[in-house]
Amino acid sequence: MTTGKTKVALSVLVIVVGTALIQGCSSDRANRLAYEMMQSRQQLECQRIPGQECPERQSYNSYQQQKGE
């Protein structure tokens, strides 16, 4: 089931990525924006659970380096 906050986060993600693409941003910039939005959403979801230990946010550059290995 999708919560109201999740719907809002997904809507914001679509708007941000769509705006970036319309403005002619590079695909790297759009990917970076999408990655940051997903990281933020995951952090918020984790923080909602009392006592949950949330992992540190990984930067987009670190993610790309790890993905390339």
C-alpha positions in Angstrom: 0.0 0.0 0.0 1.4 3.4 -0.9 1.3 6.0 1.8 0.4 9.7 1.2 4.1 10.7 1.9 5.3 8.2 -0.6 3.0 9.5 -3.3 4.1 13.0 -2.6 7.8 12.0 -2.7 7.3 10.2 -6.0 5.4 13.1 -7.4 8.2 15.5 -6.5 10.7 13.1 -8.0 8.8 13.1 -11.3 8.5 16.9 -11.3 12.2 17.4 -10.5 13.5 14.9 -13.1 11.0 16.2 -15.7 12.0 19.8 -15.1 15.7 18.9 -15.3 15.2 17.1 -18.6 13.0 19.9 -20.1 15.7 22.5 -19.1 18.3 20.6 -21.0 20.3 19.2 -18.1 22.6 16.4 -18.9 21.4 12.9 -18.1 24.1 12.7 -15.4 22.4 15.7 -13.7 19.0 14.1 -13.9 20.4 10.8 -12.6 22.0 12.7 -9.7 18.8 14.5 -8.8 16.8 11.2 -8.9 19.4 9.5 -6.8 19.3 12.2 -4.2 15.5 12.2 -4.1 15.5 8.4 -3.5 18.1 8.7 -0.8 16.0 11.3 0.9 12.9 9.2 0.7 14.7 6.1 2.1 16.1 8.2 5.0 12.6 9.5 5.8 11.1 6.0 5.7 13.8 4.7 7.9 13.4 7.5 10.5 9.7 6.7 10.8 10.5 3.3 12.5 11.3 3.9 16.2 14.6 2.4 17.2 15.6 1.7 13.6 19.3 2.3 12.9 19.4 4.1 9.6 22.4 3.7 7.3 24.5 6.8 6.3 23.5 8.4 3.1 25.9 7.5 0.3 26.8 10.3 -2.2 26.1 9.9 -5.8 29.8 9.9 -6.7 30.4 7.0 -4.2 27.5 5.1 -5.6 28.8 5.5 -9.1 32.3 4.4 -8.1 30.9 1.3 -6.2 28.7 0.5 -9.1 31.6 0.6 -11.5 33.7 -1.9 -9.5 
